[in-house]
């Protein structure tokens, strides 16, 4: 999914390969959601009490604040590589997001 997202980010929707690549991404996401929504979430819910689930949700929300905002297919999937490279990617993404926001604001002001 990360590879497809990174490729789609660089493409225009009118490009010939965009729609097929998007369909592959959609299918991968559906499969991933089915896995998580099925056995994985049931196991977590049965292993944790409501207070633990709430704490886990809070930890996930906090982790999102320092997570990358763009796909990085070269970042390792497993610790410690994902934590180190993911942190660097998150900083780079924050810079790109800030530049994009400034460009959009300038475009709005010109309109």
Backbone bond lengths (Angstrom), bond angles and torsions (degrees), N, CA, C in turn:
res aa  C-N    CA-C-N  psi(-1)  N-CA   C-N-CA  omega(-1)  CA-C   N-CA-C  phi
1 X - - - 1.440 - - 1.529 110.40 -
2 X 1.358 116.56 -40.21 1.459 118.70 -179.02 1.524 111.34 -63.12
3 X 1.321 116.03 -39.21 1.466 119.47 179.29 1.525 110.61 -65.42
4 X 1.315 117.28 -45.98 1.472 120.76 179.24 1.521 110.63 -61.43
5 X 1.315 117.65 -42.93 1.463 120.93 178.88 1.520 111.77 -62.72
6 X 1.328 116.56 -42.15 1.463 118.88 -179.02 1.526 110.71 -67.15
7 X 1.316 117.54 -34.65 1.466 120.62 177.70 1.531 110.63 -71.91
8 X 1.321 117.33 -42.41 1.468 121.01 179.45 1.527 111.59 -63.75
9 X 1.314 116.58 -35.44 1.464 120.57 -179.34 1.528 111.38 -60.49
10 X 1.329 116.53 -29.22 1.465 121.48 -177.59 1.528 112.65 -91.31
11 X 1.328 117.62 -4.19 1.468 121.93 -175.21 1.522 111.50 -104.52
12 X 1.313 114.91 158.31 1.465 122.07 171.84 1.527 107.58 -95.80
13 X 1.337 118.99 144.33 1.468 121.12 -179.07 1.532 113.61 -58.00
14 X 1.317 117.73 -23.31 1.469 120.88 -178.81 1.526 112.83 -78.29
15 X 1.316 117.44 -13.42 1.464 120.38 -177.96 1.524 110.71 -65.63
16 X 1.316 115.83 146.59 1.470 122.99 -175.63 1.530 112.54 -59.03
17 X 1.321 117.62 -38.08 1.465 121.56 -176.44 1.527 113.50 -83.66
18 X 1.342 117.48 -9.14 1.463 120.54 -174.78 1.530 111.98 -62.46
19 X 1.316 117.54 -53.02 1.476 120.86 -176.30 1.527 112.49 -61.46
20 X 1.351 119.59 -47.23 1.469 118.02 178.46 1.535 112.65 -62.39
21 X 1.319 116.75 -38.75 1.458 119.94 179.26 1.531 110.24 -66.31
22 X 1.320 116.15 -37.85 1.467 120.56 177.84 1.532 110.02 -64.54
23 X 1.310 117.93 -39.67 1.469 120.92 179.13 1.535 111.01 -63.95
24 X 1.323 116.65 -39.40 1.467 120.34 177.26 1.529 109.51 -63.71
25 X 1.319 116.52 -43.35 1.461 120.56 178.57 1.533 111.18 -61.22
26 X 1.323 116.42 -46.32 1.464 120.79 179.85 1.526 110.71 -58.68
27 X 1.304 116.87 -44.01 1.467 120.71 179.90 1.527 111.09 -64.47
28 X 1.325 116.86 -40.78 1.469 120.35 178.08 1.524 111.17 -64.44
29 X 1.318 117.09 -41.38 1.469 120.56 179.04 1.527 110.22 -65.02
30 X 1.317 117.01 -43.83 1.473 119.89 178.63 1.523 111.41 -58.85
31 X 1.322 116.29 -42.95 1.466 120.81 179.36 1.534 110.23 -63.57
32 X 1.316 115.89 -43.90 1.466 121.42 -179.73 1.529 110.66 -62.56
33 X 1.319 117.03 -44.81 1.469 121.31 179.71 1.523 110.20 -63.64
34 X 1.324 116.49 -41.43 1.464 120.23 179.61 1.530 110.55 -61.01
35 X 1.325 116.76 -41.92 1.466 120.66 177.85 1.522 111.16 -62.30
36 X 1.347 115.85 -49.35 1.459 119.84 -177.20 1.523 111.75 -67.41
37 X 1.311 116.69 -43.67 1.456 120.73 -176.75 1.524 111.13 -68.96
38 X 1.296 115.51 -24.42 1.456 119.93 -178.94 1.513 112.39 -82.84
39 X 1.279 116.28 -114.24 1.462 122.92 -171.32 1.520 113.55 -63.49
40 X 1.322 117.76 -39.94 1.459 119.76 -174.09 1.532 111.95 -61.91
41 X 1.336 117.91 -50.39 1.461 120.09 -178.62 1.525 111.30 -67.75
42 X 1.322 117.72 -36.32 1.466 120.04 177.60 1.527 110.60 -60.68
43 X 1.330 116.09 -42.09 1.464 119.98 -179.67 1.526 110.88 -64.77
44 X 1.317 116.93 -41.83 1.465 120.34 179.56 1.523 110.04 -64.66
45 X 1.329 116.64 -46.03 1.471 119.94 -179.61 1.526 111.96 -61.26
46 X 1.324 116.97 -37.91 1.470 119.03 -178.39 1.532 111.80 -77.37
47 X 1.326 118.09 -22.46 1.464 120.87 -177.71 1.526 113.00 -89.32
48 X 1.339 117.14 -15.14 1.465 120.06 -174.94 1.527 110.68 -123.98
49 X 1.324 115.33 148.23 1.459 119.22 175.38 1.540 108.49 -86.06
50 X 1.341 117.63 169.20 1.476 120.03 -177.47 1.528 114.30 -56.09
51 X 1.327 117.21 -37.55 1.465 120.24 179.72 1.536 110.71 -65.57
52 X 1.321 116.91 -40.93 1.461 121.49 178.51 1.531 110.72 -66.28
53 X 1.334 116.53 -40.03 1.462 120.46 178.42 1.529 110.88 -63.45
54 X 1.325 115.64 -40.90 1.472 120.68 177.52 1.523 110.60 -61.85
55 X 1.323 116.80 -44.46 1.468 121.29 179.04 1.524 110.72 -63.61
56 X 1.317 116.59 -40.68 1.463 120.47 177.71 1.526 110.55 -62.62
57 X 1.311 116.80 -43.00 1.466 120.68 177.64 1.518 111.88 -60.36
58 X 1.323 116.98 -40.87 1.467 121.50 178.26 1.524 110.86 -65.19
59 X 1.327 116.57 -39.73 1.465 120.61 178.15 1.528 110.81 -64.64
60 X 1.323 116.59 -39.93 1.464 120.21 178.31 1.527 111.29 -65.17
61 X 1.318 116.74 -42.03 1.466 120.60 177.74 1.527 110.68 -61.46
62 X 1.303 116.89 -40.69 1.465 121.26 178.83 1.531 110.38 -67.12
63 X 1.321 117.10 -40.31 1.470 120.96 179.85 1.523 111.34 -65.09
64 X 1.325 117.64 -33.63 1.470 121.15 179.26 1.521 112.11 -59.95
65 X 1.343 116.42 -30.00 1.466 120.43 -178.06 1.519 112.32 -64.70
66 X 1.323 117.69 -26.18 1.463 120.72 -178.53 1.530 112.18 -114.56
67 X 1.324 116.37 15.69 1.458 120.60 -179.42 1.530 110.68 -90.83
68 X 1.325 117.30 152.33 1.470 120.11 174.99 1.525 110.60 -58.80
69 X 1.335 116.41 150.57 1.462 121.68 179.20 1.515 112.65 -107.20
70 X 1.323 116.38 1.46 1.460 121.89 179.50 1.535 108.27 -130.81
71 X 1.329 116.94 159.81 1.470 118.79 178.04 1.526 111.03 -72.87
72 X 1.318 115.96 140.21 1.462 122.59 177.69 1.532 107.89 -134.56
73 X 1.340 116.75 84.56 1.464 119.55 -174.21 1.520 114.85 -63.22
74 X 1.330 118.20 -20.84 1.460 119.88 -179.13 1.525 113.09 -84.35
75 X 1.331 117.64 -9.94 1.463 120.62 179.89 1.527 108.97 -71.22
76 X 1.328 116.66 132.09 1.476 119.16 179.80 1.522 111.84 -59.11
77 X 1.313 115.99 153.38 1.462 122.21 179.98 1.530 112.64 -85.89
78 X 1.319 117.37 -23.27 1.461 121.50 -172.18 1.528 111.96 -111.91
79 X 1.350 116.95 151.81 1.462 120.66 175.22 1.532 110.03 -66.96
80 X 1.274 119.78 152.58 1.464 127.68 0.43 1.527 112.19 -88.36
81 X 1.322 117.44 -8.14 1.463 120.81 -176.23 1.510 113.69 -57.72
82 X 1.332 116.67 -41.99 1.473 118.98 -178.79 1.527 111.51 -66.80
83 X 1.318 117.30 -33.08 1.459 120.15 -179.40 1.530 111.28 -71.52
84 X 1.307 116.15 -40.75 1.463 120.23 -178.99 1.524 110.39 -72.16
85 X 1.327 115.86 -54.98 1.472 119.91 -178.38 1.527 110.76 -66.26
86 X 1.324 117.72 -35.71 1.459 120.77 179.34 1.514 111.90 -64.23
87 X 1.322 116.66 -37.26 1.457 120.80 177.72 1.522 111.83 -64.63
88 X 1.314 115.97 -43.75 1.465 120.62 177.24 1.527 109.70 -64.05
89 X 1.323 116.78 -44.35 1.475 120.93 179.52 1.530 110.67 -61.78
90 X 1.324 117.53 -38.11 1.465 120.60 -179.92 1.523 111.03 -63.68
91 X 1.334 116.94 -40.80 1.468 120.49 177.99 1.527 110.22 -64.76
92 X 1.318 116.60 -44.77 1.470 120.32 177.99 1.524 110.70 -61.46
93 X 1.318 117.30 -42.92 1.468 121.42 179.95 1.519 111.03 -63.10
94 X 1.330 116.60 -40.34 1.461 119.78 179.10 1.527 110.57 -60.70
95 X 1.330 116.07 -40.32 1.467 119.95 176.58 1.519 112.02 -63.91
96 X 1.322 116.18 -45.38 1.466 120.39 178.42 1.526 111.06 -62.97
97 X 1.329 116.58 -41.28 1.469 120.49 179.17 1.524 110.59 -63.12
98 X 1.342 116.67 -39.77 1.462 120.22 179.25 1.520 111.02 -65.11
99 X 1.330 116.98 -44.31 1.469 121.15 178.50 1.521 110.01 -62.58
100 X 1.328 117.28 -43.62 1.463 120.85 179.05 1.529 110.45 -61.19
101 X 1.328 116.87 -41.54 1.456 120.63 179.03 1.517 112.06 -62.70
102 X 1.322 117.29 -41.37 1.465 121.52 177.97 1.524 110.09 -64.45
103 X 1.329 116.93 -44.55 1.469 120.39 179.03 1.528 110.93 -60.83
104 X 1.325 117.00 -42.34 1.471 120.47 179.35 1.523 111.13 -64.96
105 X 1.309 116.76 -40.01 1.466 120.77 179.06 1.526 110.57 -65.06
106 X 1.315 117.02 -42.31 1.468 120.49 177.28 1.520 110.33 -62.40
107 X 1.340 116.49 -41.63 1.465 120.60 177.74 1.519 112.38 -62.10
108 X 1.334 116.73 -40.54 1.474 120.42 178.23 1.519 110.95 -65.22
109 X 1.308 117.06 -40.33 1.462 120.72 -178.66 1.527 111.83 -67.39
110 X 1.321 116.70 -30.91 1.467 120.69 179.57 1.510 112.08 -76.10
111 X 1.326 116.01 -22.99 1.467 120.49 -176.92 1.505 112.61 -76.14
